[in-house]
Amino acid sequence: MADIDKVGSAEEHQAPGALVEWEQRVAGYQGEPPFVQEPERDSAIVAALKDAAIAAGIAAALFLFFIGFRTDIDFGGLELTTRWQAFAISVIAVFFGRLLFRVLFWGPRQRGGRSLAARAMASRAGTPLSERFSRHSGLFGSFALAAAVLYPVIILLAFPLKDKQFIDLGILVLTYIMLGWGLNIVVGLAGLLDLGYVAFYAVGAYSFALFAQYFEVGFWFALPVAGLLAAFWGIILGFPVLRLRGDYLAIVTLAFGEIIRVVLLNWYTFTGGPDGISGIPDPTFFGLEFARGDDNLPGLLGIKYDSAYKQAYFFYIILALAMVTNFVTMRLRRLPLGRAWEALREDEIACRSLGINTVNTKLTAFAIGAMFGGFAGSFFATRQGFISPESFTFIESALILAIVVLGGLGSQVGVVIASIVMIGGFELFRDLAEYRMLIFGLLMVIIMVWRPRGLIATRDPSAVLKERKSISADMVAQGEGH
Amino acid sequence: MEYFVQQLINGVTLGSIYGLIAIGYTMVYGIIGMINFAHGDIFMVGAFIALTVFLIMLAIGVTALPLILLIVLIVAMLFTSVWGWAVERIAYRPLRGSFRLAPLITAIGMSIALQNFVQLTQGARVKPLPPQIQGGVTLMQGDAETGAIVVQLSYMQIIIIVTTVVLMTAFSLLIAKTELGRAQRACEQDPKMASLLGVNVDRTISLTFVMGAALAAVAGVMFLLYYGVIDFYIGFLAGVKAFTAAVLGGIGSLPGAMLGGLAIGLIETFWSGYFSVEYKDVAAFSILAITLIFLPSGLLGKPEVEKV
């Protein structure tokens, strides 16, 4: 050990044979230091069993008062029932689930939660899959658009019995895609964390519903008005929160969303309160209605009226609205305004020193994001025919934000994929009606842990020096909420 | 005047409950800078555990009310802490060091999951618990001639306020004097440096969640006993209000959380007492917005200094 100091010294390097010898010696020192004893480890299987037993013990503590006991209202008070069987099954399920998970995913050598964390970290840096994906995102976009355009036709031809249900699902997914794109402007591009986006959705929906109720105007007249009103509310919200950042902004926008909902709920004489507004008219097709009768569109075309056709019409309206949202967003990104949004997201102070008017930049982001929310709300009102404050709870805001974040903030394609996964998956579990919100919540957690940067983890820069190449989402300060 | 005093008492009681929940938000925010959206639901879980333990106590024939209350409080705190720990372990720890929005989304997911788990296992209907602690101290006698009402400070209100004050003092001492508190403050300032100096950051964060959950459980027990009605959805509004309280008081500051809780409780009570019950939430949120606009770091928060 004494000559270790000489290793790599200058004299040795000068001798021709010394280098080889030196490399050999270094190789000898690699690996574990010889005098440190291997800490005694449990064999893999014992460790796995121990780990699973701990997990089961924790699960027992968690579930004891929820699955083990149940309180129900009974005559003369509350009644306590026990469900030891279900409790035992759930704890055993956790034991074997954990064991299986460990054996399958972690392998014997990685221990504890680190490996999961490490995997999560590793997947952040843009896996090849998502990189390949974003390289061909243009292609994917055209393909998806074509698929969307053909979707109602395929459904009408292929599933004549369940057509309405499937087209309805398509409409729902597209509505969330549109909302996601609208929110993406605020959160993904401008980096302003908005937890009350549903407020603008509500403003749009109620604008149309109230206009239809009091002035008997149609959808196509109300649509731009609803958008403008929502944008106006976006500015109203934007003004006071200009100075706020990060989570303060989040909580004030959340509060704003709740205020709108509470007002809608309690202003009974104007909004109908919890009863909502019904009888909202359907959109017309250049003045023609989708209804029975010879004067209406199906009659004039000489086809039999089928409500599925109306559904298909709704589908194309929301598709067009969503595409307008996407188109405007993509174009805005190339305008100085869009660049200013992204610059603002990265660094507000630098923005100011470069002479960008941050007040206007933030307000336009809020206003334009809100406007698309308003459009979507207006569409929602006409599709449902009935709206009430129940539809505009915080969960909706959370869902839209989840779609944007899970898809990958700032990524337009990501929003599409996340909407299909979330909303489609949500509908898939319709049979498990009781469990699906639970599954939905857990799914949000799992996807996020699996891919913290969202499903699409690479970004296209909006300004490039020489060549366009996608960068990892880690390089972008998305949603930091400056 | 009598009406005012009565509202004041009610407001302080409600504010104490909000304050207890708000401490959980503020501690977590202080140490890892995230909104723990599931915290309101941890409070709800605490209330449900308390209800079940209460019924078990009655079923096995324990009759001494103080003993029951003590056991309920301790068991609820213990088991709710496990929930708090588990939520952190499952949803937040894997995302440590990730970007800011990721844990926010998992928190929302956890909140949805918790609500629906409780709804599934305990049913969606509200659970009424008849008032257990009755009576109180009459502070001002009513007078039929002047129309003055009786001002009463119920024993339950006394218990809530005293418990809150005791716990608040205990936790302030814990943060200020003990090794754990020191570790927490160190992690708050600089987690990387703290871990270099031998502080187990993960463990400290876990313990912060455990402490927050324990306090939320106390709030849950108080809520259960004071209002006597709980369901799986109480966590959301209470959580939002408590977070509002934490922000109002200056997030990251323990006395601030308590002060903010009191402020929100008082605003809400006085608004419902003098104006309209329907718009009490609007009032609380508006006050929040106004405070933040004119005092962006809250009542007791330190202004954020940004280095360029």
Interface residues (C-beta under 8 A of the other chain):
Chain A: I58 A61 L62 L64 F65 F66 I67 F69 R70 T71 D72 I73 G77 L78 L80 G113 L116 A117 A120 M121 R124 V187 L193 P240 V241 R243 L244 G246 D247 Y248 A250 I251 V252 L254 A255 F256 E258 I259 V262 V263 L265 N266 I349 F394 I395 A398 L401 A402 V405 L406 L409 E434 Y435 M437 L438 F440 G441 L442 L443 M444 V445 M448 V449 P452 R453 D474 Q478 G479 E480 G481
Chain B: Y29 G33 M34 I35 F48 I49 L51 T52 V53 L55 I56 A59 F79 V82 W83 A86 R89 I90 A91 R93 P94 L95 R96 G97 S98 F99 R100 L101 A102 L104 I105 T106 I108 G109 M110 S111 I112 A113 L114 Q115 N116 F117 V118 Q119 L120 T121 Q122 G123 R125 K127 P128 L129 P130 F236 V240 F243 T244 V247 I251 E278 Y279 D281 V282 F285 S286 L288 A289 L292 I293 P296 E306 V308
